[in-house]
Amino acid sequence: MTPRINKFDTTMAAATYAEAGEHEYARQLLHEERPEARKRVGRLQRIFAAVAFAEAGEYETAREIMREEERPVARVQPRQELRA
């Protein structure tokens, strides 16, 4: 199976266990399969925190929060000349 289908199956199994009251086992299933999801959720939390500060008028604080995770700048390569 492809990794996406495996993740979907695991998520659905965890949802079924959670509905049955087995919350701890459901957490274990999701925690083992989704370490990259924690990174995405953390980034979303920082974005939402920055939005909340910006809405309150704290623009500098919002900028600082967004700068915590700056992306590395991609190397600019010169454009190749096209010959006719």
N, CA, C and O atoms as a GROMACS GRO file, in nm:
protein
  336
    1MET      N    1   0.083  -0.119   0.000
    1MET     CA    2   0.000   0.000   0.000
    1MET      C    3   0.087   0.124   0.000
    1MET      O    4   0.201   0.124   0.046
    2THR      N    5   0.031   0.228  -0.052
    2THR     CA    6   0.106   0.354  -0.052
    2THR      C    7   0.103   0.414   0.088
    2THR      O    8   0.014   0.384   0.167
    3PRO      N    9   0.201   0.500   0.118
    3PRO     CA   10   0.205   0.561   0.252
    3PRO      C   11   0.080   0.640   0.286
    3PRO      O   12   0.037   0.641   0.402
    4ARG      N   13   0.021   0.707   0.187
    4ARG     CA   14  -0.100   0.786   0.216
    4ARG      C   15  -0.217   0.697   0.256
    4ARG      O   16  -0.294   0.731   0.346
    5ILE      N   17  -0.230   0.584   0.188
    5ILE     CA   18  -0.339   0.492   0.223
    5ILE      C   19  -0.314   0.435   0.362
    5ILE      O   20  -0.408   0.421   0.441
    6ASN      N   21  -0.189   0.402   0.394
    6ASN     CA   22  -0.158   0.353   0.528
    6ASN      C   23  -0.193   0.456   0.635
    6ASN      O   24  -0.249   0.421   0.738
    7LYS      N   25  -0.160   0.582   0.610
    7LYS     CA   26  -0.192   0.688   0.707
    7LYS      C   27  -0.343   0.702   0.722
    7LYS      O   28  -0.393   0.720   0.833
    8PHE      N   29  -0.415   0.694   0.610
    8PHE     CA   30  -0.561   0.703   0.615
    8PHE      C   31  -0.618   0.588   0.695
    8PHE      O   32  -0.705   0.608   0.780
    9ASP      N   33  -0.570   0.466   0.668
    9ASP     CA   34  -0.618   0.349   0.743
    9ASP      C   35  -0.590   0.364   0.892
    9ASP      O   36  -0.676   0.332   0.975
   10THR      N   37  -0.471   0.411   0.926
   10THR     CA   38  -0.435   0.429   1.066
   10THR      C   39  -0.524   0.534   1.132
   10THR      O   40  -0.567   0.517   1.246
   11THR      N   41  -0.550   0.643   1.059
   11THR     CA   42  -0.636   0.748   1.113
   11THR      C   43  -0.777   0.697   1.137
   11THR      O   44  -0.837   0.725   1.240
   12MET      N   45  -0.830   0.621   1.042
   12MET     CA   46  -0.964   0.567   1.057
   12MET      C   47  -0.970   0.466   1.172
   12MET      O   48  -1.068   0.462   1.246
   13ALA      N   49  -0.867   0.385   1.186
   13ALA     CA   50  -0.862   0.289   1.297
   13ALA      C   51  -0.857   0.362   1.430
   13ALA      O   52  -0.924   0.323   1.526
   14ALA      N   53  -0.778   0.469   1.437
   14ALA     CA   54  -0.769   0.547   1.560
   14ALA      C   55  -0.903   0.611   1.593
   14ALA      O   56  -0.942   0.618   1.709
   15ALA      N   57  -0.973   0.660   1.490
   15ALA     CA   58  -1.105   0.719   1.513
   15ALA      C   59  -1.202   0.615   1.567
   15ALA      O   60  -1.283   0.645   1.656
   16THR      N   61  -1.195   0.494   1.515
   16THR     CA   62  -1.282   0.387   1.562
   16THR      C   63  -1.253   0.352   1.708
   16THR      O   64  -1.345   0.336   1.788
   17TYR      N   65  -1.125   0.342   1.741
   17TYR     CA   66  -1.088   0.315   1.881
   17TYR      C   67  -1.132   0.428   1.973
   17TYR      O   68  -1.177   0.404   2.085
   18ALA      N   69  -1.119   0.552   1.927
   18ALA     CA   70  -1.159   0.666   2.009
   18ALA      C   71  -1.310   0.665   2.033
   18ALA      O   72  -1.355   0.696   2.143
   19GLU      N   73  -1.387   0.630   1.929
   19GLU     CA   74  -1.532   0.623   1.945
   19GLU      C   75  -1.572   0.512   2.043
   19GLU      O   76  -1.674   0.523   2.112
   20ALA      N   77  -1.490   0.407   2.050
   20ALA     CA   78  -1.518   0.296   2.141
   20ALA      C   79  -1.470   0.324   2.282
   20ALA      O   80  -1.490   0.242   2.372
   21GLY      N   81  -1.406   0.439   2.302
   21GLY     CA   82  -1.361   0.475   2.436
   21GLY      C   83  -1.216   0.443   2.464
   21GLY      O   84  -1.167   0.470   2.574
   22GLU      N   85  -1.145   0.388   2.367
   22GLU     CA   86  -1.004   0.354   2.384
   22GLU      C   87  -0.918   0.472   2.339
   22GLU      O   88  -0.846   0.463   2.238
   23HIS      N   89  -0.926   0.581   2.413
   23HIS     CA   90  -0.858   0.704   2.373
   23HIS      C   91  -0.706   0.692   2.378
   23HIS      O   92  -0.636   0.745   2.291
   24GLU      N   93  -0.654   0.622   2.477
   24GLU     CA   94  -0.509   0.609   2.490
   24GLU      C   95  -0.451   0.532   2.372
   24GLU      O   96  -0.348   0.570   2.316
   25TYR      N   97  -0.516   0.423   2.333
   25TYR     CA   98  -0.467   0.345   2.219
   25TYR      C   99  -0.478   0.426   2.090
   25TYR      O  100  -0.391   0.416   2.003
   26ALA      N  101  -0.584   0.503   2.076
   26ALA     CA  102  -0.599   0.588   1.957
   26ALA      C  103  -0.486   0.690   1.950
   26ALA      O  104  -0.432   0.715   1.842
   27ARG      N  105  -0.451   0.749   2.064
   27ARG     CA  106  -0.340   0.845   2.067
   27ARG      C  107  -0.209   0.777   2.028
   27ARG      O  108  -0.127   0.835   1.956
   28GLN      N  109  -0.189   0.655   2.075
   28GLN     CA  110  -0.067   0.582   2.041
   28GLN      C  111  -0.059   0.555   1.891
   28GLN      O  112   0.048   0.568   1.832
   29LEU      N  113  -0.170   0.518   1.831
   29LEU     CA  114  -0.170   0.493   1.687
   29LEU      C  115  -0.132   0.619   1.609
   29LEU      O  116  -0.049   0.613   1.518
   30LEU      N  117  -0.192   0.729   1.644
   30LEU     CA  118  -0.166   0.853   1.570
   30LEU      C  119  -0.026   0.906   1.599
   30LEU      O  120   0.038   0.962   1.511
   31HIS      N  121   0.020   0.890   1.721
   31HIS     CA  122   0.152   0.941   1.757
   31HIS      C  123   0.262   0.865   1.682
   31HIS      O  124   0.359   0.925   1.637
   32GLU      N  125   0.247   0.735   1.670
   32GLU     CA  126   0.349   0.655   1.603
   32GLU      C  127   0.354   0.683   1.454
   32GLU      O  128   0.462   0.680   1.395
   33GLU      N  129   0.242   0.709   1.393
   33GLU     CA  130   0.236   0.722   1.249
   33GLU      C  131   0.258   0.865   1.198
   33GLU      O  132   0.285   0.884   1.080
   34ARG      N  133   0.246   0.964   1.285
   34ARG     CA  134   0.244   1.101   1.236
   34ARG      C  135   0.342   1.194   1.306
   34ARG      O  136   0.300   1.294   1.364
   35PRO      N  137   0.471   1.165   1.304
   35PRO     CA  138   0.563   1.262   1.365
   35PRO      C  139   0.573   1.390   1.284
   35PRO      O  140   0.598   1.497   1.341
   36GLU      N  141   0.555   1.382   1.152
   36GLU     CA  142   0.562   1.503   1.069
   36GLU      C  143   0.441   1.593   1.089
   36GLU      O  144   0.449   1.713   1.065
   37ALA      N  145   0.331   1.536   1.134
   37ALA     CA  146   0.211   1.617   1.157
   37ALA      C  147   0.231   1.712   1.274
   37ALA      O  148   0.178   1.823   1.275
   38ARG      N  149   0.310   1.669   1.374
   38ARG     CA  150   0.337   1.758   1.488
   38ARG      C  151   0.411   1.883   1.443
   38ARG      O  152   0.387   1.992   1.495
   39LYS      N  153   0.500   1.867   1.345
   39LYS     CA  154   0.574   1.982   1.295
   39LYS      C  155   0.479   2.080   1.224
   39LYS      O  156   0.490   2.201   1.242
   40ARG      N  157   0.386   2.025   1.146
   40ARG     CA  158   0.288   2.111   1.076
   40ARG      C  159   0.196   2.181   1.174
   40ARG      O  160   0.166   2.299   1.159
   41VAL      N  161   0.151   2.107   1.275
   41VAL     CA  162   0.062   2.166   1.374
   41VAL      C  163   0.133   2.276   1.451
   41VAL      O  164   0.074   2.380   1.479
   42GLY      N  165   0.259   2.254   1.483
   42GLY     CA  166   0.337   2.358   1.552
   42GLY      C  167   0.349   2.484   1.469
   42GLY      O  168   0.340   2.595   1.521
   43ARG      N  169   0.369   2.467   1.340
   43ARG     CA  170   0.378   2.583   1.251
   43ARG      C  171   0.244   2.656   1.245
   43ARG      O  172   0.239   2.779   1.249
   44LEU      N  173   0.136   2.581   1.235
   44LEU     CA  174   0.004   2.643   1.233
   44LEU      C  175  -0.024   2.718   1.363
   44LEU      O  176  -0.083   2.826   1.361
   45GLN      N  177   0.018   2.662   1.474
   45GLN     CA  178  -0.002   2.730   1.602
   45GLN      C  179   0.073   2.862   1.606
   45GLN      O  180   0.021   2.962   1.656
   46ARG      N  181   0.196   2.864   1.552
   46ARG     CA  182   0.271   2.990   1.547
   46ARG      C  183   0.204   3.091   1.456
   46ARG      O  184   0.200   3.210   1.488
   47ILE      N  185   0.150   3.045   1.343
   47ILE     CA  186   0.081   3.136   1.252
   47ILE      C  187  -0.041   3.196   1.319
   47ILE      O  188  -0.063   3.317   1.313
   48PHE      N  189  -0.122   3.112   1.385
   48PHE     CA  190  -0.241   3.162   1.451
   48PHE      C  191  -0.207   3.256   1.566
   48PHE      O  192  -0.278   3.354   1.590
   49ALA      N  193  -0.099   3.226   1.637
   49ALA     CA  194  -0.056   3.317   1.744
   49ALA      C  195  -0.016   3.452   1.685
   49ALA      O  196  -0.049   3.556   1.741
   50ALA      N  197   0.057   3.450   1.574
   50ALA     CA  198   0.097   3.575   1.509
   50ALA      C  199  -0.024   3.653   1.461
   50ALA      O  200  -0.028   3.776   1.473
   51VAL      N  201  -0.123   3.584   1.408
   51VAL     CA  202  -0.246   3.650   1.363
   51VAL      C  203  -0.317   3.716   1.481
   51VAL      O  204  -0.366   3.828   1.470
   52ALA      N  205  -0.324   3.645   1.593
   52ALA     CA  206  -0.391   3.701   1.711
   52ALA      C  207  -0.320   3.826   1.760
   52ALA      O  208  -0.386   3.924   1.795
   53PHE      N  209  -0.186   3.825   1.762
   53PHE     CA  210  -0.112   3.944   1.805
   53PHE      C  211  -0.132   4.058   1.705
   53PHE      O  212  -0.144   4.174   1.745
   54ALA      N  213  -0.133   4.026   1.576
   54ALA     CA  214  -0.152   4.130   1.475
   54ALA      C  215  -0.291   4.193   1.486
   54ALA      O  216  -0.306   4.314   1.472
   55GLU      N  217  -0.392   4.111   1.512
   55GLU     CA  218  -0.527   4.164   1.527
   55GLU      C  219  -0.538   4.254   1.649
   55GLU      O  220  -0.619   4.348   1.650
   56ALA      N  221  -0.457   4.227   1.751
   56ALA     CA  222  -0.460   4.308   1.873
   56ALA      C  223  -0.373   4.434   1.860
   56ALA      O  224  -0.366   4.514   1.953
   57GLY      N  225  -0.307   4.450   1.745
   57GLY     CA  226  -0.226   4.568   1.723
   57GLY      C  227  -0.079   4.551   1.758
   57GLY      O  228  -0.002   4.647   1.747
   58GLU      N  229  -0.040   4.433   1.799
   58GLU     CA  230   0.100   4.405   1.833
   58GLU      C  231   0.173   4.352   1.710
   58GLU      O  232   0.204   4.233   1.701
   59TYR      N  233   0.198   4.441   1.615
   59TYR     CA  234   0.255   4.399   1.487
   59TYR      C  235   0.398   4.349   1.500
   59TYR      O  236   0.436   4.253   1.433
   60GLU      N  237   0.479   4.413   1.584
   60GLU     CA  238   0.618   4.371   1.601
   60GLU      C  239   0.626   4.231   1.662
   60GLU      O  240   0.709   4.150   1.620
   61THR      N  241   0.541   4.204   1.759
   61THR     CA  242   0.540   4.071   1.820
   61THR      C  243   0.500   3.966   1.717
   61THR      O  244   0.556   3.857   1.714
   62ALA      N  245   0.402   3.999   1.633
   62ALA     CA  246   0.359   3.907   1.528
   62ALA      C  247   0.474   3.880   1.431
   62ALA      O  248   0.494   3.766   1.390
   63ARG      N  249   0.548   3.983   1.395
   63ARG     CA  250   0.662   3.964   1.304
   63ARG      C  251   0.769   3.876   1.368
   63ARG      O  252   0.827   3.791   1.301
   64GLU      N  253   0.794   3.897   1.496
   64GLU     CA  254   0.894   3.815   1.566
   64GLU      C  255   0.852   3.668   1.569
   64GLU      O  256   0.935   3.579   1.550
   65ILE      N  257   0.725   3.644   1.592
   65ILE     CA  258   0.676   3.506   1.594
   65ILE      C  259   0.694   3.442   1.457
   65ILE      O  260   0.734   3.326   1.447
   66MET      N  261   0.665   3.515   1.352
   66MET     CA  262   0.678   3.461   1.218
   66MET      C  263   0.824   3.441   1.178
   66MET      O  264   0.855   3.355   1.096
   67ARG      N  265   0.914   3.520   1.234
   67ARG     CA  266   1.056   3.506   1.201
   67ARG      C  267   1.122   3.388   1.272
   67ARG      O  268   1.234   3.351   1.239
   68GLU      N  269   1.054   3.330   1.369
   68GLU     CA  270   1.112   3.218   1.443
   68GLU      C  271   1.151   3.104   1.351
   68GLU      O  272   1.250   3.034   1.376
   69GLU      N  273   1.076   3.086   1.246
   69GLU     CA  274   1.105   2.977   1.154
   69GLU      C  275   1.118   3.033   1.013
   69GLU      O  276   1.028   3.020   0.930
   70GLU      N  277   1.229   3.095   0.986
   70GLU     CA  278   1.251   3.148   0.852
   70GLU      C  279   1.298   3.035   0.763
   70GLU      O  280   1.378   2.950   0.803
   71ARG      N  281   1.249   3.037   0.643
   71ARG     CA  282   1.291   2.936   0.547
   71ARG      C  283   1.427   2.975   0.489
   71ARG      O  284   1.456   3.093   0.470
   72PRO      N  285   1.509   2.876   0.461
   72PRO     CA  286   1.635   2.910   0.396
   72PRO      C  287   1.609   2.961   0.254
   72PRO      O  288   1.520   2.913   0.185
   73VAL      N  289   1.687   3.057   0.214
   73VAL     CA  290   1.669   3.116   0.082
   73VAL      C  291   1.726   3.022  -0.022
   73VAL      O  292   1.839   2.975  -0.010
   74ALA      N  293   1.648   2.996  -0.124
   74ALA     CA  294   1.693   2.908  -0.231
   74ALA      C  295   1.804   2.978  -0.310
   74ALA      O  296   1.801   3.099  -0.330
   75ARG      N  297   1.898   2.900  -0.354
   75ARG     CA  298   2.009   2.955  -0.430
   75ARG      C  299   1.959   2.996  -0.568
   75ARG      O  300   1.892   2.918  -0.636
   76VAL      N  301   1.992   3.116  -0.608
   76VAL     CA  302   1.950   3.165  -0.739
   76VAL      C  303   2.052   3.120  -0.842
   76VAL      O  304   2.172   3.148  -0.830
   77GLN      N  305   2.004   3.051  -0.943
   77GLN     CA  306   2.093   3.004  -1.048
   77GLN      C  307   2.076   3.092  -1.170
   77GLN      O  308   1.964   3.133  -1.202
   78PRO      N  309   2.185   3.121  -1.240
   78PRO     CA  310   2.172   3.203  -1.360
   78PRO      C  311   2.092   3.128  -1.467
   78PRO      O  312   2.100   3.006  -1.479
   79ARG      N  313   2.016   3.203  -1.541
   79ARG     CA  314   1.932   3.145  -1.645
   79ARG      C  315   2.018   3.106  -1.765
   79ARG      O  316   2.106   3.181  -1.808
   80GLN      N  317   1.992   2.989  -1.818
   80GLN     CA  318   2.069   2.943  -1.933
   80GLN      C  319   2.023   3.018  -2.057
   80GLN      O  320   1.905   3.050  -2.073
   81GLU      N  321   2.118   3.044  -2.144
   81GLU     CA  322   2.085   3.113  -2.268
   81GLU      C  323   2.020   3.016  -2.365
   81GLU      O  324   2.064   2.902  -2.380
   82LEU      N  325   1.916   3.062  -2.427
   82LEU     CA  326   1.848   2.981  -2.527
   82LEU      C  327   1.903   3.017  -2.664
   82LEU      O  328   1.914   3.134  -2.699
   83ARG      N  329   1.936   2.917  -2.740
   83ARG     CA  330   1.989   2.941  -2.874
   83ARG      C  331   1.885   2.902  -2.977
   83ARG      O  332   1.816   2.801  -2.963
   84ALA      N  333   1.876   2.983  -3.080
   84ALA     CA  334   1.778   2.958  -3.185
   84ALA      C  335   1.828   2.859  -3.285
   84ALA      O  336   1.757   2.826  -3.380
   0.00000   0.00000   0.00000
